[in-house]
Every structure is written in structure tokens, then in C-alpha cells.
Amino acid sequence: MDNALQVPLWLLVLVAAWLGIRLWRIPLWLVTVLVLGGFLLADSILAPAVNALIK
């Protein structure tokens, strides 16, 4: 996979949030809550449990 496109995660989240707000009329406060909630959850004690659940 040498020629695979590598996109930073923050850029992917930013584009997904922009598309969600623009195309599906998702409120900005909801996008903010989801992003901050995911950020806080990733750094919490629940992170290994969530990681095991999604793998």
C-alpha cells in the first residue's frame, strides 16, 4: 500500500463535520458535542473498552 492516500484524522473530521452541516443541516452544537465527546472519551478510562467493542 505504498500509493495509498494518507489523510490526517483532524482533516477527515473537519470535512465530515462541514459536509454534515452543509448537506444534512446538522446543528453546529451537535457536531461540537460529538467531536468534544469523542475527544474526551478517547482519553478516558473507558477508551480500552470502547476500542475492544468496535474491533
C-alpha positions as a Markdown table, in Angstrom:
| # | Residue | x | y | z |
|---|---|---|---|---|
| 1 | Met | 0.0 | 0.0 | 0.0 |
| 2 | Asp | 2.7 | 2.5 | -0.9 |
| 3 | Asn | 0.4 | 4.6 | -3.1 |
| 4 | Ala | -2.5 | 4.8 | -0.6 |
| 5 | Leu | -3.7 | 8.3 | 0.2 |
| 6 | Gln | -2.9 | 9.3 | 3.8 |
| 7 | Val | -5.2 | 11.9 | 5.3 |
| 8 | Pro | -4.8 | 13.3 | 8.8 |
| 9 | Leu | -7.6 | 12.4 | 11.1 |
| 10 | Trp | -8.3 | 16.1 | 12.0 |
| 11 | Leu | -8.8 | 16.9 | 8.4 |
| 12 | Leu | -11.2 | 14.0 | 7.9 |
| 13 | Val | -13.2 | 15.0 | 10.9 |
| 14 | Leu | -13.3 | 18.6 | 9.7 |
| 15 | Val | -14.5 | 17.6 | 6.2 |
| 16 | Ala | -17.1 | 15.3 | 7.7 |
| 17 | Ala | -18.4 | 18.0 | 10.0 |
| 18 | Trp | -18.6 | 20.5 | 7.2 |
| 19 | Leu | -20.5 | 18.1 | 5.0 |
| 20 | Gly | -22.8 | 17.2 | 7.8 |
| 21 | Ile | -23.6 | 20.9 | 8.5 |
| 22 | Arg | -23.9 | 21.8 | 4.8 |
| 23 | Leu | -25.7 | 18.8 | 3.3 |
| 24 | Trp | -27.8 | 17.3 | 6.1 |
| 25 | Arg | -28.4 | 20.5 | 8.2 |
| 26 | Ile | -26.9 | 19.0 | 11.4 |
| 27 | Pro | -26.8 | 21.8 | 14.0 |
| 28 | Leu | -23.3 | 23.1 | 14.8 |
| 29 | Trp | -23.8 | 22.5 | 18.5 |
| 30 | Leu | -24.4 | 18.8 | 17.9 |
| 31 | Val | -21.2 | 18.5 | 15.8 |
| 32 | Thr | -19.3 | 20.2 | 18.6 |
| 33 | Val | -20.7 | 17.9 | 21.3 |
| 34 | Leu | -19.9 | 14.8 | 19.2 |
| 35 | Val | -16.3 | 15.9 | 18.5 |
| 36 | Leu | -15.6 | 17.0 | 22.1 |
| 37 | Gly | -17.3 | 13.9 | 23.5 |
| 38 | Gly | -15.2 | 11.7 | 21.3 |
| 39 | Phe | -12.1 | 13.5 | 22.2 |
| 40 | Leu | -12.8 | 13.2 | 25.9 |
| 41 | Leu | -13.8 | 9.6 | 25.6 |
| 42 | Ala | -10.6 | 8.7 | 23.8 |
| 43 | Asp | -8.6 | 10.0 | 26.7 |
| 44 | Ser | -10.7 | 8.4 | 29.5 |
| 45 | Ile | -10.6 | 5.1 | 31.3 |
| 46 | Leu | -13.3 | 3.8 | 29.0 |
| 47 | Ala | -11.2 | 4.0 | 25.9 |
| 48 | Pro | -9.9 | 0.4 | 26.1 |
| 49 | Ala | -13.5 | -0.9 | 26.5 |
| 50 | Val | -14.7 | 1.1 | 23.5 |
| 51 | Asn | -11.7 | 0.0 | 21.5 |
| 52 | Ala | -12.4 | -3.6 | 22.2 |
| 53 | Leu | -16.1 | -3.1 | 21.4 |
| 54 | Ile | -15.5 | -1.7 | 18.0 |
| 55 | Lys | -12.8 | -4.2 | 16.9 |
